[in-house]
Amino acid sequence: MRFLPSVQFIEQSRVADEFVAPAAVLANRLLDAKGLGGLPPCSVSYFIEELHRPGAAIGLHSKGRANVRLNLAWLAKLAQQETAPEWEVAFVILHEYAHFVLELLEAREVSPGATRRRIEAGHADFLRRMSHLGWLADPVSRKLLSNHNAIAEEWYCDAFAYWVAGTLPEPHAEFFYELLAGVRFPPTS
């Protein structure tokens, strides 16, 4: 991996492509392994941050397609690290893709709002369980207790990424198997 100053990194989009490509491959491989490879593909593009929020990503979806736009300033910051942040980029891609999957689930529901109610109940159940476990919970569960995840949809998106990666502990992983049963196919081998 080449380490470039932020300005050079942003100007050379092919560097961003090289930086993100392994993470996109990882995200797609994980989705396929969970039986979600039959869902519409996710494309990744970039934008230059104007709001000075270096961690921002945008999930756009229309006409059955998902496009995740990653913040080049955030990617430039990651590129300065000495470790390859493949999982960190893949996690953001999966988090944004989870918003797209939520839209698909909502389009299929018979009763409007049913999917969001299930997610809110899953979030409440998670918070209840974690309040009993305190800080003895595993590292993934501790990350899911962040202020960012105080909103049920954001908790769902982060938990979706961990579930796809196979690191979300039970019984929360079972929640995703049940929630996504209607869009999953047998995983490819």
The 8 nearest C-alpha neighbors of each residue, nearest first, counted from 0:
[[1, 2, 18, 83, 78, 17, 14, 81],
 [2, 0, 3, 78, 14, 18, 79, 8],
 [1, 3, 79, 78, 0, 4, 8, 80],
 [4, 2, 8, 7, 1, 5, 79, 78],
 [3, 5, 7, 6, 8, 2, 75, 79],
 [4, 6, 8, 75, 7, 9, 3, 72],
 [5, 7, 9, 8, 4, 10, 3, 75],
 [8, 6, 10, 4, 9, 5, 3, 11],
 [7, 9, 5, 11, 6, 10, 3, 75],
 [10, 8, 6, 7, 11, 71, 5, 12],
 [9, 11, 7, 8, 12, 6, 5, 14],
 [12, 10, 8, 13, 9, 14, 7, 15],
 [11, 13, 15, 14, 10, 16, 9, 8],
 [12, 14, 16, 15, 11, 17, 18, 10],
 [15, 13, 17, 12, 16, 11, 18, 8],
 [14, 16, 18, 12, 13, 17, 19, 8],
 [17, 15, 13, 19, 14, 18, 20, 12],
 [18, 16, 14, 20, 15, 19, 13, 21],
 [17, 19, 15, 16, 20, 14, 21, 0],
 [18, 20, 16, 22, 17, 21, 15, 23],
 [19, 21, 23, 17, 22, 16, 18, 24],
 [22, 20, 24, 23, 19, 25, 85, 18],
 [21, 23, 89, 85, 25, 19, 24, 20],
 [24, 22, 26, 20, 25, 21, 89, 27],
 [25, 23, 21, 27, 22, 26, 28, 20],
 [24, 26, 22, 28, 23, 27, 29, 21],
 [25, 27, 23, 29, 89, 28, 24, 22],
 [28, 26, 30, 24, 29, 25, 31, 23],
 [27, 29, 25, 31, 26, 30, 24, 32],
 [28, 30, 32, 26, 31, 27, 163, 164],
 [31, 29, 27, 35, 33, 32, 28, 36],
 [30, 32, 36, 34, 28, 35, 33, 29],
 [31, 33, 29, 186, 34, 30, 28, 187],
 [34, 32, 30, 31, 35, 186, 163, 29],
 [33, 35, 186, 184, 183, 31, 185, 32],
 [34, 36, 30, 31, 183, 37, 33, 38],
 [37, 35, 31, 38, 34, 30, 27, 32],
 [36, 38, 35, 39, 184, 34, 183, 31],
 [39, 37, 36, 35, 40, 182, 183, 100],
 [40, 38, 64, 37, 41, 63, 65, 36],
 [41, 39, 38, 42, 65, 64, 36, 37],
 [40, 42, 65, 66, 43, 39, 64, 67],
 [41, 43, 66, 67, 65, 40, 44, 64],
 [42, 44, 67, 66, 68, 41, 45, 69],
 [43, 45, 68, 69, 67, 42, 46, 66],
 [46, 44, 69, 68, 70, 71, 47, 43],
 [45, 47, 70, 71, 48, 69, 68, 44],
 [48, 46, 71, 70, 49, 72, 45, 9],
 [49, 47, 50, 70, 51, 72, 46, 71],
 [48, 50, 51, 47, 52, 46, 53, 72],
 [49, 51, 52, 48, 53, 55, 47, 70],
 [52, 50, 49, 53, 48, 72, 55, 54],
 [51, 53, 50, 54, 55, 48, 49, 73],
 [54, 52, 73, 55, 72, 51, 70, 48],
 [55, 53, 73, 52, 56, 70, 72, 74],
 [56, 54, 53, 52, 70, 57, 69, 73],
 [57, 55, 69, 70, 68, 54, 58, 67],
 [56, 58, 68, 67, 59, 69, 55, 95],
 [59, 57, 67, 95, 66, 68, 60, 56],
 [60, 58, 66, 65, 67, 57, 61, 68],
 [61, 59, 65, 64, 66, 99, 58, 63],
 [60, 62, 63, 64, 59, 65, 66, 99],
 [61, 63, 64, 60, 65, 39, 59, 103],
 [62, 64, 61, 60, 39, 65, 103, 99],
 [65, 63, 60, 61, 62, 39, 66, 41],
 [66, 64, 60, 41, 59, 99, 42, 67],
 [65, 67, 42, 59, 41, 43, 58, 60],
 [66, 68, 58, 43, 57, 59, 42, 44],
 [67, 69, 44, 45, 57, 43, 56, 46],
 [70, 68, 45, 56, 71, 44, 46, 67],
 [69, 71, 46, 73, 72, 56, 45, 48],
 [70, 72, 74, 73, 47, 46, 9, 75],
 [73, 71, 75, 70, 74, 53, 48, 76],
 [72, 74, 53, 76, 70, 71, 75, 54],
 [75, 73, 71, 77, 76, 72, 78, 70],
 [76, 74, 78, 72, 5, 73, 77, 71],
 [75, 77, 73, 74, 78, 79, 72, 5],
 [78, 76, 74, 79, 75, 80, 73, 84],
 [79, 77, 75, 76, 80, 2, 74, 3],
 [78, 80, 77, 76, 2, 81, 75, 3],
 [81, 79, 78, 77, 82, 76, 83, 84],
 [80, 82, 79, 83, 78, 2, 77, 84],
 [81, 83, 80, 84, 78, 79, 77, 85],
 [82, 84, 85, 81, 80, 0, 78, 77],
 [83, 85, 87, 86, 82, 88, 77, 80],
 [86, 84, 22, 88, 87, 83, 89, 21],
 [85, 87, 89, 88, 84, 90, 22, 25],
 [88, 86, 90, 84, 89, 85, 91, 22],
 [87, 89, 91, 90, 85, 86, 22, 92],
 [90, 88, 22, 86, 92, 26, 91, 87],
 [89, 91, 87, 93, 88, 92, 86, 160],
 [92, 90, 94, 88, 93, 89, 95, 87],
 [91, 93, 89, 95, 90, 94, 96, 88],
 [92, 94, 96, 90, 160, 91, 95, 97],
 [95, 93, 156, 91, 97, 96, 92, 157],
 [94, 96, 58, 97, 92, 98, 93, 91],
 [95, 97, 93, 99, 98, 94, 92, 100],
 [96, 98, 100, 94, 156, 99, 95, 93],
 [99, 97, 101, 96, 95, 100, 102, 156],
 [98, 100, 96, 102, 97, 101, 60, 65],
 [101, 99, 97, 103, 102, 98, 104, 96],
 [102, 100, 104, 98, 99, 103, 97, 105],
 [101, 103, 105, 99, 100, 104, 106, 98],
 [104, 102, 100, 106, 101, 105, 99, 107],
 [103, 105, 101, 107, 106, 102, 100, 108],
 [104, 106, 102, 108, 107, 103, 114, 101],
 [105, 107, 103, 104, 108, 102, 109, 101],
 [108, 106, 104, 105, 103, 109, 102, 181],
 [109, 107, 105, 110, 106, 104, 111, 113],
 [108, 110, 111, 107, 113, 106, 105, 112],
 [109, 111, 108, 113, 112, 114, 105, 107],
 [112, 110, 113, 109, 108, 105, 114, 106],
 [111, 113, 115, 114, 116, 110, 105, 108],
 [112, 114, 116, 115, 111, 110, 117, 108],
 [115, 113, 117, 116, 112, 105, 118, 104],
 [114, 116, 118, 112, 117, 113, 119, 152],
 [115, 117, 119, 113, 114, 118, 120, 112],
 [118, 116, 114, 120, 115, 119, 121, 113],
 [117, 119, 121, 115, 120, 116, 122, 114],
 [118, 120, 122, 116, 151, 121, 117, 115],
 [119, 121, 123, 117, 118, 122, 124, 116],
 [122, 120, 118, 124, 119, 123, 117, 125],
 [121, 123, 119, 125, 120, 124, 151, 118],
 [122, 124, 120, 126, 125, 121, 127, 119],
 [125, 123, 121, 127, 122, 126, 120, 128],
 [124, 126, 122, 128, 123, 127, 121, 129],
 [127, 125, 129, 123, 128, 124, 130, 122],
 [128, 126, 124, 130, 125, 129, 123, 131],
 [129, 127, 125, 131, 126, 130, 124, 132],
 [128, 130, 132, 126, 131, 127, 133, 125],
 [129, 131, 127, 133, 128, 132, 126, 134],
 [132, 130, 129, 128, 133, 127, 126, 134],
 [133, 131, 129, 130, 135, 136, 134, 128],
 [132, 134, 130, 135, 131, 129, 136, 128],
 [133, 135, 136, 132, 141, 129, 137, 130],
 [136, 134, 133, 132, 137, 141, 138, 129],
 [135, 137, 134, 132, 140, 141, 138, 133],
 [136, 138, 140, 139, 141, 135, 168, 134],
 [139, 137, 141, 140, 142, 136, 143, 135],
 [140, 138, 142, 141, 137, 143, 167, 166],
 [139, 141, 143, 142, 137, 138, 136, 144],
 [140, 142, 138, 144, 143, 139, 136, 137],
 [143, 141, 139, 144, 140, 145, 138, 148],
 [142, 144, 140, 141, 145, 148, 139, 154],
 [143, 145, 141, 142, 148, 140, 146, 149],
 [146, 144, 147, 148, 143, 142, 149, 141],
 [145, 147, 149, 148, 144, 150, 143, 142],
 [148, 146, 145, 149, 153, 150, 154, 144],
 [149, 147, 154, 150, 153, 146, 145, 143],
 [148, 150, 146, 147, 151, 154, 145, 144],
 [151, 149, 148, 153, 152, 154, 147, 146],
 [150, 152, 154, 119, 153, 122, 155, 149],
 [153, 151, 155, 154, 150, 156, 118, 119],
 [154, 152, 156, 148, 155, 150, 151, 157],
 [155, 153, 148, 151, 157, 152, 156, 158],
 [154, 156, 152, 158, 153, 157, 159, 151],
 [157, 155, 94, 159, 153, 97, 158, 154],
 [156, 158, 160, 154, 159, 94, 155, 153],
 [157, 159, 155, 161, 160, 156, 154, 162],
 [160, 158, 162, 156, 157, 161, 155, 163],
 [161, 159, 93, 163, 157, 158, 162, 94],
 [162, 160, 164, 158, 167, 166, 163, 159],
 [161, 163, 167, 159, 165, 164, 160, 166],
 [162, 164, 160, 165, 161, 29, 159, 30],
 [165, 163, 161, 162, 166, 29, 160, 167],
 [166, 164, 162, 163, 167, 161, 168, 172],
 [165, 167, 161, 164, 162, 168, 139, 163],
 [166, 168, 162, 161, 172, 165, 171, 139],
 [169, 167, 172, 171, 166, 170, 140, 139],
 [170, 168, 171, 172, 173, 167, 174, 166],
 [169, 171, 173, 172, 168, 174, 167, 125],
 [170, 172, 169, 174, 173, 168, 167, 175],
 [173, 171, 169, 174, 175, 170, 167, 168],
 [172, 174, 176, 170, 171, 175, 177, 169],
 [173, 175, 171, 177, 172, 176, 178, 170],
 [176, 174, 178, 177, 172, 173, 179, 171],
 [175, 177, 173, 179, 174, 178, 180, 172],
 [176, 178, 180, 174, 175, 179, 173, 181],
 [179, 177, 175, 176, 180, 174, 181, 117],
 [180, 178, 176, 181, 182, 177, 175, 183],
 [179, 181, 177, 183, 182, 176, 178, 175],
 [180, 182, 179, 183, 178, 104, 177, 184],
 [183, 181, 179, 180, 184, 35, 38, 104],
 [184, 182, 34, 35, 180, 181, 179, 185],
 [183, 185, 34, 186, 35, 182, 37, 36],
 [184, 186, 34, 187, 183, 33, 35, 32],
 [187, 185, 34, 32, 33, 31, 184, 188],
 [188, 186, 32, 185, 31, 34, 36, 184],
 [187, 186, 32, 31, 185, 34, 28, 33]]
